[in-house]
Amino acid sequence: MSSGPKVILALILLIVTGFLLAFTGLWYLQAIPAAALGYFVLRSRSLYLLAGLFSVAGMVADILSYDAGYRLSSGTLVAGIIGFPGGYSIPLAMTIIVLFVICVFGAMFGGSFTREKAKH
Amino acid sequence: MSLIASKRRLIISVFVLAVAFVLISVPFGPLPPLEKLLNPATGIWAPNISPYATGIHQVNITQNGSTSTITVFNEPDGFIGIASNTTWGMYYEQGYLEAQYRLAQMEVIKREALGTLSGLIGASELSSDVFFRQLEDLQVAQEEVSNLSKTGLTYKATTEFVEGINAYINNLTPANLPLLFKVLDFTPHTWNLTDVFAIQQLFLWENSAGGTDPLYFNYALQQMPENVIKALYPAYPAGIQNPIVPQSLDPSVYNETGDISGLSMYTPSYNYTGNSVESLVSTFLSGYNSIGDATASLLGSNSTDTFSISEQNSRDFSNDWAVNGIKTSNTSALLANDPHLTTTVPSIWMGFQLVSPGENAIGVTFPSFPGIVLGHNSNIAWGATNGQIQETYFYAETVNSTNSYEYLSNGTWQHFQVINETIPVKGEAPQEISVERADNGVVMESSRNGTIAMDWTGLSPSYELNFFLHINTASTVSQFVSNLSSYFKVAIQNWAVAGSHGNIGIFPYGDYPIIREGDPRGILPGTGAYNWAGFVPLSEEPHLYDPARGFVFSANQITVSNGYPYYIGWDYESGYRADEIYTLLNETSGINTAKMESIQLTIHDFTTDILLPALVQSLKYGGLQNTSAYSVLSAWNGNMTTNSTAATIYYYWQQNILKDVFMPYLQKYGINASEGLNQTSFFLGSDSAYHGPLIEDLINWTMTDPNSSWFDNPLTGQPRNLTTVSLDAFAQTVSYLDSRYGNYSTAWEWGNIHKRYLSSLFGISQYNTAELPAAGDGNTINAAYGTVSDFGPSWRMVVNLSHPETAMGIYPGGISENPLSKYYDNTFVAWNDGTYYMLIPTNAPRQFLYMYTGGVSP
């Protein structure tokens, strides 16, 4: 398979793993599939960022897929308790940032073990 | 990618990942690790796993070879019906369900009682923990449990109840923890019997009257001349009083010797020379901690809507009454009760119907209690109001200057009994304290200014929980009273009870301390001579049973007529809500459920019968007949309705006239903020318009001597009378309303100013309900204290004992403590509107009519 379809497949896989790991409560382990796909497929800075974005998309899809209204309201309540303005936006942003950072640098970690072939 | 670039990326990624994983794995300030808190499956984003849903379901529980088949009927009105073929199964399921829907509430209450809030919240709650350790809640609870008969109802019922709680806790997963526990990073521990009895102690403390009054009042005794004390603070309430047990209806208890003849009620027995009263009281007030303060302080959020135990203790006001066939419409007896407490969400109550062989009781209970606290069964109905009996006495100990562990008692040095306590504190080293106890109380304050001990009737074991469990199956008023006199000792209530045979009664039974000398309204010397000399014998305690007039009632007014031979307290509810109840019950015949409800919802302020004509007369004297205010006041009927502008004017005028008349006296005698100004009703606290002596004095002088010299300004010497102070207060009122709401208009309507809401029990304002326009005030039967009020009828019940299955009731809030549940506050609007629900709904499964209807089994 050429690199283009491989990348697309990898990013889709990250959505799926992001969803499943969020669903099972192991969301922080998304760094592992990100690292693996960084090693095999995602080997540039822009692809590391996409790894983060698509992982986050999977997680957000989990949150919104079931009982979304309740879950977002729960975030709003917690924000209120803590004193954050803006409803659930800050807690959600924190969640997204955490996962994004883990996945971007997870992919980078995996990608750092590969070398491009020297161009002749 | 070059080797160098690869290595650079490896180093950066490893570093960032390491830092990220460490950061999300450790507590984030006061918050738990972000990995847990923000976890999509188990943290704050977790879905709602076990929401409360109405309907019927069956549960089978097997224990020690016995199987209990339980029908659970989840109702939408804040009630859950439990019908079991075994008694143990019924209590087990009650424990399970209380935990399922109110676990956070129960846990915080438990920790408050045990003095372990600091382990949950942190050092900000240390003062509360110290206070409840000083009250020896845990030790007394342990002794109570050890004294229980293991074959007795209380031991068995509470054991099963606790098993049910623990069954729920043991099935908890991180996902279905209460949201508050997720934020606090807390997993609840299992419960035991001592926990339940410690909570009993907590509720007894909350419902014991007297509180810190003697500490404040001692200053007045020291500063004010005796004639001023007699005029402002008479030992027996002035004005119109309808005692709960008047001498005319129970003369026998007035014939004893008593103790009051040996007491001095107007001079101090001890001169406190310490720092401000506030610094002395603050030690005690730290123990009047609010659960709301506890949770809100965790995260530094400002909570203004807190469930305050101090409010509970000093503002525990309620109504109850019962009528028999003399007053009814072909009915044996009826009873009504509405206890006034802080109206919170979650509510202080949960509603249950408990059905098992030989039992079918319905009503409300405290989450963390088994059984029904206020309610009825098929034979009797019962309700309570706080007796306002003084149950805290304060003693100044004489400590040995050469040995601080000794105090003087009856001429000899005695050792303080010392208990060393270790209080765990979240995030810090544990706090070590020593609790000292003398023979006249626990030491609450010890400094170079003095050692003050507090004696409280709850410092010894008592078994109020026994009372609640036994009355659930009582079948006559006599059985109720037998249990009451056997078990209910502390936090004396005016228990109204009615039976299906047509008997009614009111019984303020409990431990009434007797002292032989001194002024119990202030601090007493701790030398021994002023210690409690026992308790009033049961035969000499006031009570009414089937009085000739056909009704009994209480609204926290004075218990007895002037002349009762024992001192039992002096700082009561003003008596005007009681006067309104008395008037209505006296004038009404053919009483039925609808009339009882109507009385319970009455919003006529009795004080207007006396003060309003005086105000109108004053306005006429002042040439104000052409004003809008005069026009509405002169036509007003005294009902505090939401569309009344006269109600608003009257309310603020009453606040102002009280301040104008009495503030100069307080100022003259040095009663400022540090001595309790505005903190207690007798020092112009927020409740002074409906509680305590000042409003009683004003009403008394208005009726008997409107030109009394007590209206003169003691600071300036300015001669005044009722008319002049009325006009001054009126001018202030209009000025305030003009500035706040503009010129006279519908903006002055009472409903624009007077609201009700349910405040978050945990002090988190986002959890409060909206504010709704509300009728009433602090002196109306349907009481709503203050302007924006979260204090009022926390439960309303009316029972017709000829048809107890038709009993009506409601409590504001809902079954669930989860703010995101639609059963969190769903009864609030209906309650504010005066709606009642049928306590056994018509669609209830048939077993819930067991003992009400023949041929039905549990």
Interface residues (C-beta under 8 A of the other chain):
Chain A: A22 F23 T24 G25 W27 Y28 A31 R43 M59 D62 I63 Y66 D67 Y70 R71 S73 S74 G75 L77 V78 G80 I81 I82 G83 P91 M94 T95 V98 V101 I102 F105 G106 M108 F109 G111 S112 F113 T114 R115 E116
Chain B: M1 S2 L3 S6 K7 R9 L10 I12 S13 V14 V16 L17 A20 F21 I24 L31 L34 E35 L37 L38 N39 P40 A41 T42 I44 W45 A46 P47 N48 P174 A175 L179 L180 K182 V183 L299 G300 S301 I764 S765 Q766 Y767 P819 L820
